[in-house]
Amino acid sequence: MPKTLNCLVSGRVQGVNFRSWTKRQADSYGVTGWVRNLPDGRVEVEVQGEDQVLDAFREQLYQGPPASRVDNLECEWSDQDKVYKSFEVTF
């Protein structure tokens, strides 16, 4: 069972292609899960993979795409029964 990491990203993260950038990052790291905008202006990311890969992916989230500004990144490990088969941008 892969590890699951759930992150809330705040700052200038909506309207700056953050979700599509996150999808490209996820595909390049070979992780699965999803990313979505939240009504309060944050972006939520749930991602599954191996510990070391998820740690590197989390560091990329903190950087964000060029037009973004990440002010805060809150991540926590979670127990998840579901195993994702791909990485999706959800709405």
N, C-alpha and C positions, 0 to 999 in steps of 0.2 A: 504494500500500500504506500503510495507516494505521500510525502508531507504536504500539508496545505497551509498557505500563508495568506492572511486577509489583511489588506492595507487600505487606509483612508488617506488620501492625498489632498492637502488644502493649499491654497494660494491662487495664483492665476493659472488654473488648470482646465477651465472650460472655455471653449471657443478658440483654442489654440492647437487643435489636432492632437491633444494629449491621448485620447483613446486610440486613434489609429496608430500613433507612434508606439503606444504600449503594445498593441497587437504585433507590430513589426518586431519589437524587442522580444516579445514572448516567442514568436516564431524563430527568431535567431538563437534564442537560448534553449529551444526545444521543450518549453513548459506548456502546460495546459491550464484552462480556467476561463475567466471572463473579466471584462472591465466595463464599468457603466458610470454615467454622470448621476449625481445625487441632486435632489431639489435644493439643497442648501449651498450648492456651488462646489462641493468637493467631488472627487472621483474615487470610486471604490474599485479595488482590484482583488480578485481571489485567484490564486495561482497555485499549481501543484507541480512538484518535481522533487529532485534530490536536494538535500540541505545546502550543499556548496553552491549549486546552481541558483537556488532561491536567494541565497545571500547576495550573490552577484547581481541578480535581477533586481533585488530591493535597492541596491546601490544605484542602478540605472534609473529606477523610479525617482529617486531623490534628485537626480540631475534633470530629468524631464527633457522634452524637446526644446529647441532654441527659443521659441516664442513664449514659453511658459516660465513661471516662477513658482517653485515649490517652497512654501513657507514651513510646512509641517508634514511629516510622514509618520503615521501611527500604524504599526504592523503588529500582528499577534498570530501565533501558531494556533491552528484549530484542528480538532478531530473531525474528520469528514468521512462519511460512509460512501458518498458518491465519488466516483473517479471520472474526471473529465477526459474526453477523447481528443479535444482540440482547444484552441483559445479563441474566444468569440468576443466581439463588441456587442454589448446588449444595451437595451434602451429602457 
